[in-house]
Amino acid sequence: MADDLHIPTRPARLTRDDLVVVIPALNEALRIREVVSGALAECPRVIVIDDGSDDGTGECIADLPVTVLRHAERRGKGASLRHGFATALAMGARAIVTMDGDGQHLARDIPRLLASANRHPDHVVIGARLQRRSQQPLHRRLANEFADWGIAWGTGYGIADSQSGQRLYPAAVAALTDVPGEDFVFEAQILISAAQQLGTRCVSVPIESRYQSVHGDEQFRASHFKPLRDFSRITSHIVAGVFRRGGIPAMFRSIRANPALVDDDARPAVMEPGRDAISAFDEAGR
């Protein structure tokens, strides 16, 4: 009878060799070489999707050992991520790390995302911009908190920094094909689709994100993300889905019962979505 017993086993631990880093890039000549070189220091396999850049982005990394996927004209961040995911999965990736090409994410956080993925198997790991938040423009911070609240209505659980582009996706999530939405809507929808189709949750790891500062020397290009335009698109997309599915009272109860999961390395915690999670980490950092 013992031979008939099925004992569930945890997935094999992920290592850096199981990862592929995917970097969508649109006119990122200013910082792309720094970003890619940093990613290569943490992971041997890196894919850059040059989404119709006209500033020499591809030429800046032509001599680096990376895979460059070139779009002849701009197709948007959603299309770039889909292209990168498909290529990474064809390489045998067990997990995919995404980073923006503008230098706001630090490649040295990749090992922390990897460690959290091993502590929380089958979760999407989000590099949540909870450290040194005073550097983040106020309008972006408030908009991100609103987005966290809104996306929770699609996932059924709270998320800390749902808008961060630095993430680790399990292969099963990256392989989802029925993920509607383009540009920045895609990054919101893939979390919703993963929750609804696979039962996948997110865990957030506090990271530092760099922004242009009047007191600093670092230069960053203007963000492609336009808060009014893009949050309007994301919000309308999510609201339409909520009303289409129905069950609003049940979704509200689910969100309240499943607050954001934040894994601060040695001190994992659960926090209320939105301002409560952010305020707690601001307080802890003082």
Secondary structure as UniProt FT lines:
FT   HELIX           2..4
FT   HELIX           16..18
FT   STRAND          19..25
FT   TURN            29..31
FT   HELIX           32..42
FT   STRAND          46..51
FT   HELIX           57..60
FT   TURN            61..63
FT   STRAND          67..71
FT   HELIX           77..90
FT   TURN            91..92
FT   STRAND          95..98
FT   TURN            101..102
FT   HELIX           107..109
FT   HELIX           110..119
FT   TURN            121..122
FT   STRAND          124..131
FT   HELIX           133..135
FT   HELIX           138..155
FT   TURN            162..163
FT   STRAND          167..170
FT   HELIX           171..174
FT   HELIX           183..198
FT   STRAND          202..208
FT   TURN            214..215
FT   HELIX           227..245
FT   HELIX           248..257
FT   STRAND          260..264
FT   TURN            265..266
FT   STRAND          267..271
FT   TURN            273..274
FT   HELIX           275..284
//
